[in-house]
Amino acid sequence: MESIAQIKKLSLWIFIIPFVAINLCLFISVNYQIFDNTFLSVDQIGRTNPTFPYFDGGVSISRTARTYPAYLVFKPSMIFASILLILYWIKTNKLINSFEDKKNRNNTFKTFGILSAIFLIVHSIFLGVKFDYDIYKFFRRFVLLSFIIFEIVAQSLLVYRFFKLKSLIKKYINNYVLILKIILVSILVIVAIVSLPIVVTSGNVHFKHGLEWNYFVGVIIFYLLTFLFWKRVE
C-alpha cells in the first residue's frame, strides 16, 4: 500500500530531523569556541560548559536552541518537522479508518496530533523572543505544555486503535514493535504524571533539564518505532 510507504518515510524524518537539530544545538553550545571570531560566533547566553544533559541535566534544550546561531538550526527544523507531523497524522488517520466501518471511524487522535504540531510550530516561532511580561512567560509555558500533552494523548489514542485493530492489520504490522510502542507510551504517561509535582515547583533544575532532553527523545522515538511498525508492502 502506497500510504504505508508514505507514513514510513514521514515517521523516519519526524524522528531524524528533531533528534539531529537538538543535538546539533547542544554541540554548538558546548563547542562555542569553534565559532569564535566568525560570523557564527555564539551568543553568550547560548554558551555552556561541557555537559551531557541526558545524564547530568547541565543545560536545557531552550538555552542551547534560543540564541544565535543555534536558532538557525532549531527553528526551521522544528517547523518543518511539525509540518511533517501534520501530514503524518492526516495520512495515518486515513489509513486506519480504511480498515474500519464508517460507523466506527474516529478522528480524535488526528485532532490531538495536529494540534500538538501547531503548538510546536508556535513554540518554535516564539522561542528566544524576549518580552518581559508575566502573561508572555505564561503563554510560552502553556504552549510547550500543550504540545507535550496533546502529543502524548494523540500517541496513546493511536496505539489504542492499533491494539483494537491488530487482527485486521496483522499482515501489515510487526506485533513486537506494537508491544514496544505500548510500553513506550505507557512510560511517557507514567513519567509525566509522576514528575509533574516536581516540574511545577521551583528548584531541581538539573533534574528538569535531564527530564526535558530524555522526554523529548522519548516522544520522537515513537516515530522511529512507527517506521519499524509498518511492514514494507510491495
Secondary structure, DSSP 8 states (H G I E B T S, - for coil): -HHHHHHHHHHHHHHHHHHHHHHHHHHHHHTGGGGTTSTT---GGG---S--HHHH--S-HHHHHSSTTTHHHHHHHHHHHHHHHHHHHHHHHHHHHHTS-GGG---HHHHHHHHHHHHHHHHHHHTT-----HHHHHHHHHHHHHHHHHHHHHHHHHHHHHHHHHHHHTTTB-HHHHHHHHHHHHHHHHHHHHHHHHHTSS--HHHHHHHHHHHHHHHHHHHHHHHHHB----
